[in-house]
Amino acid sequence: MNAVAVTDHGNLFGAYSFYETANSLANSGKTSQSVKPIIGLRGYLIPQTSCPECKRFSER
C-alpha cells in the first residue's frame, strides 16, 4: 500500500488540498496503485477561553 502523510501543528489549513491532490494523483492514472492520504494534527484542548463573550459548548 502506498501512503503519504502530512501533519500540522494547531491547524489543518493544508489538509484539504493535500487530500484532494493525493486522490487526484491516484485517479489520474499516473500510478498503478492507489495513494492513501494520512492527515495528522497536533492540537491542544483547553478548559477555559480567553474570550469573555464566547460561551463554552457546555454553557449553551
For each residue, the residues with C-beta under 8 A, 3 or more apart:
1: 33 34 36
2: 31 33 34 35 36
3: 35 36 37 38
4: 22 35 36 37 38
5: 37 38 39 40
6: 14 15 18 37 38 39 40
7: 39 40 41 42
8: 11 12 13 14 15 40 41 42
9: 41 42
10: 42 43 44
11: 8 41
12: 8 15 16 39 41
13: 8
14: 6 8 17 18
15: 6 8 12 18 19 39 41
16: 12 19 20
17: 14 20 21
18: 6 14 15 21 22 37 39
19: 15 16 22 23 37 39
20: 16 17 23 24
21: 17 18 24 25
22: 4 18 19 25 26 35 36 37
23: 19 20 26 27 35 37
24: 20 21 27 28
25: 21 22 28 30 31 35
26: 22 23 31 33 34 35
27: 23 24
28: 24 25
29:
30: 25
31: 2 25 26 34 35
32:
33: 1 2 26
34: 1 2 26 31
35: 2 3 4 22 23 25 26 31
36: 1 2 3 4 22
37: 3 4 5 6 18 19 22 23
38: 3 4 5 6
39: 5 6 7 12 15 18 19
40: 5 6 7 8
41: 7 8 9 11 12 15
42: 7 8 9 10
43: 10
44: 10
45:
46: 49
47:
48:
49: 46 54 56
50:
51: 54
52:
53:
54: 49 51
55: 59 60
56: 49 59 60
57: 60
58:
59: 55 56
60: 55 56 57
